[in-house]
Structure formats: structure tokens, C-alpha cells
Amino acid sequence: KGVLPTWLAPVQVKILPISDAHVEYAKKVQDELRKLGVRVRLDDRNEKIGYKIREAQLEKVPYMLIIGNKEMEENAVGVRSHKDGDIGAMSVDDFKNKVKYEIDNFIFEK
């Protein structure tokens, strides 16, 4: 199917801000993930969020982080997994721990 495990994927996380107002927070999250060694890309194009999600799904990116007003207020991210779909909101620290654990322990998705 061409789906790579998180530790092997060329882009492990794609950050998808809902609007231009969320880009600054998205860049902060991107910087935090890069410091951990996560291969992350920010999609700050002026496109609809559904379009961005669909593109990331087709690219088989393991994790997509959706960022809107609620996520900014709560220092959180909305998490979507290529494998499991919408996981829901989680704190930035919880997501960092989750993805770092997968990468460090070579977790294989089934």
C-alpha cells in the first residue's frame, strides 16, 4: 500500500493551520517537533482544511496536526492519523511524547 511506519516516513508530521491567523502558533509547534528530530512540514497555503487533509492522506503522512482557535487557546493540536483517522485533540506535549516514542521504538503499524 506504500504506507511507511512513522519512523521511516520522509515526512512524519504535517501541520495544517485552518487559517492565516493560526500560522504563527503552527510555526511554534513545528519548531518544537523539529527540536525532537521529527521530520515535520507546515502547509500554510491558503486552501480549505479539507483539501489539505486530503492531500496529506494521499501523501500517506503518518500524522496530521490540525490547528484552529480552540487548539491555540488550549496549547493543543487536533491529531489525525493516516491509519486511524481523527484521534482528537491532545496537548502539544502529549503529542510530542507519542510521536517521539513511536520513532525511537520503531513502532510498526499494522
N, C-alpha and C positions, 0 to 999 in steps of 0.2 A: 504493500500500500504506500510505501515511501514515507511512512511516519517514523521519524527518528526519536529515540528516547531523549529526554531533556538534556542530559549531559553531553550528548553527541550533536544535537541540533545546531546549525550555524547561527541561528537567531533563537535564543531560548525564551525571550520575553519580548512582546511588542506592547508598547504603551499607546493607548488610544484615547486622547482627550476628546470630550464631547464638543467643546467649542474653543475658540481662541482664549477665552477667559481662564481656561484650565491648563494652558500650556506651561506656564511658569511652575505650577505645582508638579506637572508631569516631568519637567526637566529635573526637578529636585529628586523625585523618585528614581529617575533614570541614573542620576549621579550616585545615589545610594547603592543601587544594584551594581553599577559598574565597579564601585569600590570593592564589592564582594567577588568580582571576577565573572559576573553574569554577562552573557552576550545579549545586549538589550538594544532595541531600536524604538525610536519615538516617531509615530506617524502624526505629525502636526498639520497635515494638509486640511484644507477647508472642504471636507467631504462629510457626508452623513455618516453617523456612527455605524449604522447597519452595513454600509458599504465597506467601511474599514474592517469590521468584524469578518465579513465575508471574504475579503482579500486575505486576511491573516489566516482564516481557516483553509483557504486554498493553498497558501504557502506552508501549511502544516506547522505553524508556530505552536510550540507546546503550551505557552501561556499568553493570554491577552489581559492587559490591565486596563479597565475602563475607568476614566476619571471624569467626574462631574462635580457639581456643587456639594452634594452630600459627602462625597469622598474627601473633598478638600476640607470641609468643616470638621470631619472626624479623623483626619490624618489616616485615611484608609484608602483602599483600592477595591474596585469591583473586579473579581477574578473570574475569567473564563478559561477553561482548559480545552485543548483540542480534543482530548479523549472524552471528558466528562461533561462538557458544555458549561453552563453557568454554575459556578460554585458559590457565588455570592460575595458579599463584602467581607474584607478582613483587614486588620491593621497592616500598615506597611511593614512593621517589624515581624509580624506573624508570617507574611508572605515571604519576606527575605529569608527567614528561618526555613520555611518549607522548600523553597527552590534551592537554597544552598545545601540542604540535606540531600535532596534528590541528586544534585550534581556531584557532591562529594562521595556519595554512596552508590553511584552508578545504578540508580533505580531503573529497572526495565518496566515499561508499560506493556500491558497485555491487551 
